[in-house]
Amino acid sequence: MKKMVVLAWSILLLANTYSLAKRATRGEFHMRSSFHQKEDRVKIKKEELPEAARKTLQGDVFKGWAVVNSYRTKAGEYEIELKKGDNVQSMKFDKDGKLK
């Protein structure tokens, strides 16, 4: 009986670990935290990004990625959240629109 209980707990623990790892690689943890607006940045439209940043995002490297959110920081830099399928990533640009 003890062996069955230990085996059941081991399977549950392994399944939970796998689930957490899978969610982390898909960016779900980042996605949840990124929806909360930070006080040091202001949400903007992607059209308000510098021309250099827009050209970079339209290039072949970012083909298929959609801009989810765009922010301007108090320092004048830009933070962009991109999504492609289940993948989410954040990009930072300086005040001139150059990728950091």
VEXPADO-305411 format. One record per residue: residue number from 0; z, y, x of N, C-alpha, C, CB in turn. Coordinates in Angstrom, 1 decimal. Glycine has a CB too. Layout:
% residues N
ATOM  num     n_Z     n_Y     n_X    ca_Z    ca_Y    ca_X     c_Z     c_Y     c_X    cb_Z    cb_Y    cb_X
ATOM  NUM       Z       Y       X       Z       Y       X       Z       Y       X       Z       Y       X
...
//
This chain:
% residues 100
ATOM  num     n_Z     n_Y     n_X    ca_Z    ca_Y    ca_X     c_Z     c_Y     c_X    cb_Z    cb_Y    cb_X
ATOM    0     0.0    -1.2     0.8     0.0     0.0     0.0     0.0     1.3     0.9     1.2     0.0    -0.9
ATOM    1     0.8     1.2     1.9     0.9     2.4     2.8    -0.5     2.7     3.4     1.9     2.2     3.9
ATOM    2    -1.2     1.6     3.8    -2.5     1.7     4.5    -3.5     2.4     3.5    -3.0     0.4     4.9
ATOM    3    -3.4     2.1     2.2    -4.3     2.6     1.2    -4.0     4.1     1.0    -4.1     1.9    -0.1
ATOM    4    -2.8     4.5     1.0    -2.4     5.9     0.9    -2.9     6.7     2.1    -0.9     6.1     0.6
ATOM    5    -2.6     6.2     3.3    -3.0     6.9     4.5    -4.6     7.0     4.6    -2.5     6.1     5.7
ATOM    6    -5.3     5.9     4.2    -6.7     6.0     4.1    -7.2     7.0     3.1    -7.3     4.6     3.8
ATOM    7    -6.6     7.1     2.0    -7.0     8.0     0.9    -6.8     9.5     1.4    -6.3     7.8    -0.4
ATOM    8    -5.7     9.7     2.0    -5.4    11.1     2.6    -6.3    11.4     3.7    -3.9    11.2     3.1
ATOM    9    -6.6    10.4     4.5    -7.6    10.7     5.6    -9.0    11.1     5.1    -7.7     9.5     6.5
ATOM   10    -9.4    10.4     4.1   -10.7    10.6     3.5   -10.7    12.0     2.9   -11.1     9.6     2.5
ATOM   11    -9.7    12.4     2.2    -9.6    13.7     1.6    -9.6    14.8     2.6    -8.3    13.8     0.7
ATOM   12    -8.8    14.6     3.7    -8.7    15.6     4.8   -10.1    15.8     5.4    -7.7    15.2     5.8
ATOM   13   -10.8    14.7     5.7   -12.1    14.7     6.3   -13.1    15.4     5.4   -12.6    13.3     6.6
ATOM   14   -13.1    15.1     4.1   -14.0    15.8     3.2   -13.7    17.3     3.1   -13.9    15.1     1.8
ATOM   15   -12.5    17.7     3.1   -12.1    19.1     3.0   -12.6    19.8     4.3   -10.6    19.3     2.9
ATOM   16   -12.4    19.2     5.5   -12.8    19.8     6.7   -14.3    19.9     6.7   -12.4    18.9     7.9
ATOM   17   -15.1    18.9     6.3   -16.5    19.0     6.2   -17.0    20.1     5.3   -17.1    17.7     5.8
ATOM   18   -16.3    20.3     4.2   -16.7    21.3     3.2   -16.5    22.7     3.8   -15.9    21.2     1.9
ATOM   19   -15.3    22.9     4.5   -15.0    24.2     5.1   -16.0    24.5     6.2   -13.6    24.2     5.7
ATOM   20   -16.4    23.5     7.0   -17.3    23.7     8.1   -18.7    24.1     7.5   -17.4    22.5     9.0
ATOM   21   -19.1    23.4     6.5   -20.4    23.6     5.9   -20.5    25.0     5.3   -20.7    22.6     4.8
ATOM   22   -19.4    25.5     4.6   -19.4    26.8     4.0   -19.4    27.9     5.1   -18.2    27.0     3.1
ATOM   23   -18.8    27.6     6.2   -18.7    28.6     7.3   -20.1    28.8     8.0   -17.7    28.2     8.4
ATOM   24   -20.8    27.7     8.1   -22.1    27.8     8.7   -23.2    28.4     7.8   -22.6    26.4     9.1
ATOM   25   -23.0    28.3     6.5   -23.9    29.0     5.6   -23.5    30.4     5.4   -23.8    28.3     4.2
ATOM   26   -22.4    30.9     6.0   -22.1    32.3     5.9   -21.3    32.7     4.7   -23.3    33.1     6.0
ATOM   27   -20.8    31.8     3.9   -20.1    32.1     2.7   -18.8    32.9     3.0   -19.8    30.9     1.9
ATOM   28   -18.1    32.6     4.1   -16.9    33.3     4.4   -17.3    34.8     4.7   -16.1    32.7     5.5
ATOM   29   -18.3    34.9     5.5   -18.7    36.3     5.9   -19.2    37.0     4.7   -19.8    36.2     7.0
ATOM   30   -19.9    36.4     3.8   -20.5    37.0     2.6   -19.4    37.6     1.7   -21.4    36.0     1.9
ATOM   31   -18.4    36.8     1.5   -17.3    37.3     0.7   -16.6    38.5     1.3   -16.2    36.2     0.5
ATOM   32   -16.3    38.5     2.5   -15.6    39.6     3.1   -16.5    40.8     3.2   -15.1    39.3     4.5
ATOM   33   -17.9    40.6     3.3   -18.7    41.8     3.5   -19.0    42.5     2.2   -20.1    41.3     4.0
ATOM   34   -18.6    42.0     1.1   -18.8    42.7    -0.2   -17.8    43.8    -0.4   -18.8    41.7    -1.3
ATOM   35   -16.7    43.7     0.3   -15.7    44.7     0.2   -16.1    45.9     1.1   -14.3    44.2     0.6
ATOM   36   -16.3    47.1     0.6   -16.7    48.2     1.3   -15.6    48.7     2.2   -17.1    49.4     0.4
ATOM   37   -15.9    48.8     3.5   -15.0    49.3     4.5   -14.9    50.8     4.3   -15.4    48.9     5.9
ATOM   38   -13.8    51.4     4.6   -13.6    52.8     4.5   -14.4    53.7     5.5   -12.1    53.2     4.6
ATOM   39   -14.7    53.1     6.6   -15.4    53.8     7.7   -17.0    53.8     7.5   -15.0    53.3     9.0
ATOM   40   -17.5    53.3     6.4   -18.9    53.2     6.2   -19.2    53.5     4.7   -19.5    51.9     6.6
ATOM   41   -20.5    54.0     4.5   -20.9    54.4     3.2   -22.2    53.6     2.9   -21.2    55.9     3.1
ATOM   42   -22.2    53.0     1.7   -23.4    52.2     1.3   -24.6    53.2     1.0   -23.1    51.4     0.0
ATOM   43   -25.7    52.8     1.6   -27.0    53.6     1.4   -28.1    52.7     0.9   -27.3    54.3     2.7
ATOM   44   -29.2    53.3     0.5   -30.4    52.5     0.1   -31.1    52.2     1.4   -31.3    53.3    -0.9
ATOM   45   -31.9    51.1     1.4   -32.6    50.7     2.6   -33.7    51.7     3.0   -33.2    49.3     2.5
ATOM   46   -34.1    52.5     2.0   -35.1    53.6     2.3   -34.5    54.7     3.1   -35.6    54.1     1.0
ATOM   47   -33.1    54.8     3.2   -32.5    55.8     3.9   -32.3    55.4     5.4   -31.1    56.1     3.3
ATOM   48   -32.6    54.2     5.8   -32.5    53.8     7.2   -33.5    54.6     8.0   -32.8    52.3     7.3
ATOM   49   -33.2    54.7     9.3   -34.2    55.4    10.2   -35.5    54.6    10.2   -33.6    55.5    11.6
ATOM   50   -36.6    55.3    10.5   -37.9    54.6    10.5   -38.0    53.5    11.5   -39.0    55.7    10.9
ATOM   51   -37.4    53.6    12.7   -37.4    52.5    13.7   -36.7    51.3    13.1   -36.7    53.0    15.0
ATOM   52   -35.6    51.5    12.4   -34.8    50.3    11.9   -35.7    49.6    10.8   -33.5    50.7    11.3
ATOM   53   -36.3    50.4     9.9   -37.2    49.8     8.9   -38.3    49.0     9.5   -37.7    50.9     7.9
ATOM   54   -39.0    49.6    10.5   -40.1    48.9    11.2   -39.6    47.6    11.8   -40.7    49.8    12.3
ATOM   55   -38.4    47.6    12.4   -37.9    46.4    13.0   -37.6    45.3    12.0   -36.5    46.7    13.8
ATOM   56   -37.1    45.7    10.8   -36.8    44.8     9.7   -38.1    44.2     9.1   -35.9    45.4     8.7
ATOM   57   -39.2    45.0     9.2   -40.4    44.5     8.6   -41.2    43.7     9.6   -41.3    45.7     8.2
ATOM   58   -40.8    43.5    10.8   -41.5    42.7    11.9   -41.4    41.2    11.6   -40.9    43.0    13.2
ATOM   59   -42.1    40.5    12.4   -42.2    39.0    12.3   -40.9    38.3    12.4   -43.2    38.5    13.2
ATOM   60   -40.0    38.9    13.3   -38.7    38.2    13.5   -37.9    38.1    12.2   -38.0    39.0    14.6
ATOM   61   -38.0    39.1    11.4   -37.2    39.1    10.2   -38.0    38.8     8.9   -36.6    40.5    10.0
ATOM   62   -39.2    38.2     9.1   -40.0    37.8     8.0   -39.3    36.8     7.1   -41.4    37.1     8.5
ATOM   63   -39.2    37.0     5.8   -38.5    36.2     4.9   -37.1    36.6     4.6   -38.6    34.8     5.3
ATOM   64   -36.5    37.5     5.4   -35.2    38.0     5.2   -35.2    39.2     4.3   -34.5    38.4     6.6
ATOM   65   -34.2    39.2     3.4   -34.1    40.3     2.4   -32.9    41.1     2.8   -34.0    39.8     1.0
ATOM   66   -33.0    42.4     2.7   -31.9    43.3     2.9   -31.0    43.3     1.7   -32.4    44.8     3.2
ATOM   67   -29.8    42.8     1.8   -28.8    42.7     0.7   -28.1    44.0     0.6   -27.9    41.6     1.0
ATOM   68   -27.5    44.5     1.7   -26.8    45.8     1.7   -27.1    46.6     3.0   -25.2    45.5     1.6
ATOM   69   -27.0    47.9     2.9   -27.2    48.8     4.0   -26.0    49.8     4.0   -28.6    49.5     3.9
ATOM   70   -25.5    50.0     5.2   -24.4    51.0     5.3   -24.6    51.9     6.5   -23.1    50.2     5.5
ATOM   71   -24.1    53.1     6.4   -24.1    54.1     7.5   -22.6    54.3     7.8   -24.8    55.5     7.1
ATOM   72   -22.3    54.2     9.1   -20.9    54.3     9.5   -20.6    55.8     9.8   -20.6    53.5    10.8
ATOM   73   -19.3    56.1     9.9   -18.9    57.5    10.2   -19.5    57.9    11.6   -17.4    57.6    10.2
ATOM   74   -19.7    57.0    12.5   -20.3    57.3    13.8   -21.8    57.5    13.7   -19.9    56.1    14.8
ATOM   75   -22.4    57.3    12.6   -23.8    57.6    12.4   -24.7    56.4    12.7   -24.2    58.7    13.3
ATOM   76   -24.0    55.2    12.9   -24.8    54.0    13.1   -25.0    53.3    11.8   -24.0    53.0    14.1
ATOM   77   -25.8    52.2    11.8   -26.1    51.5    10.6   -25.8    50.0    10.7   -27.6    51.7    10.3
ATOM   78   -25.3    49.5     9.6   -25.0    48.0     9.4   -25.8    47.5     8.3   -23.5    47.8     9.2
ATOM   79   -26.6    46.4     8.5   -27.5    45.9     7.5   -27.1    44.4     7.3   -29.0    46.0     8.0
ATOM   80   -27.0    44.0     6.1   -26.7    42.6     5.7   -28.0    42.0     5.2   -25.6    42.5     4.7
ATOM   81   -28.4    40.9     5.8   -29.7    40.2     5.5   -29.4    38.8     4.9   -30.6    40.1     6.7
ATOM   82   -30.3    38.4     4.1   -30.1    37.0     3.5   -31.5    36.4     3.4   -29.5    37.1     2.1
ATOM   83   -31.5    35.1     3.8   -32.7    34.2     3.7   -32.2    32.9     3.3   -33.5    34.1     5.1
ATOM   84   -32.5    32.5     2.0   -31.9    31.3     1.4   -30.4    31.3     1.4   -32.4    30.1     2.3
ATOM   85   -29.8    30.3     2.0   -28.3    30.3     2.1   -27.8    31.0     3.3   -27.9    28.9     2.1
ATOM   86   -28.7    31.4     4.2   -28.2    32.1     5.5   -28.0    33.6     5.3   -29.3    31.8     6.6
ATOM   87   -26.9    34.1     5.8   -26.6    35.5     5.7   -26.3    35.9     7.2   -25.4    35.8     4.8
ATOM   88   -26.8    37.1     7.5   -26.5    37.7     8.8   -26.4    39.2     8.8   -27.5    37.2     9.9
ATOM   89   -25.6    39.7     9.7   -25.5    41.2     9.8   -26.1    41.7    11.0   -24.0    41.6     9.7
ATOM   90   -26.7    42.8    10.9   -27.4    43.5    12.1   -26.8    44.9    12.2   -29.0    43.5    11.9
ATOM   91   -26.8    45.4    13.4   -26.3    46.7    13.7   -27.4    47.5    14.4   -25.0    46.7    14.5
ATOM   92   -27.6    48.7    14.0   -28.5    49.6    14.6   -27.8    50.9    15.0   -29.7    50.0    13.6
ATOM   93   -28.3    51.5    16.1   -27.7    52.8    16.5   -28.2    53.9    15.6   -28.0    53.1    18.0
ATOM   94   -27.8    55.1    15.9   -28.2    56.3    15.1   -29.7    56.5    15.1   -27.4    57.5    15.5
ATOM   95   -30.4    56.1    16.1   -31.8    56.3    16.2   -32.6    55.1    15.6   -32.2    56.4    17.7
ATOM   96   -31.9    54.1    15.1   -32.5    53.0    14.5   -32.9    51.8    15.4   -33.8    53.4    13.8
ATOM   97   -32.3    51.9    16.6   -32.6    50.8    17.6   -31.6    49.7    17.4   -32.5    51.3    19.1
ATOM   98   -32.0    48.5    17.5   -31.2    47.3    17.3   -30.1    47.2    18.4   -32.0    46.0    17.3
ATOM   99   -28.9    47.0    18.0   -27.8    46.9    19.0   -27.6    45.5    19.4   -26.5    47.5    18.5
//
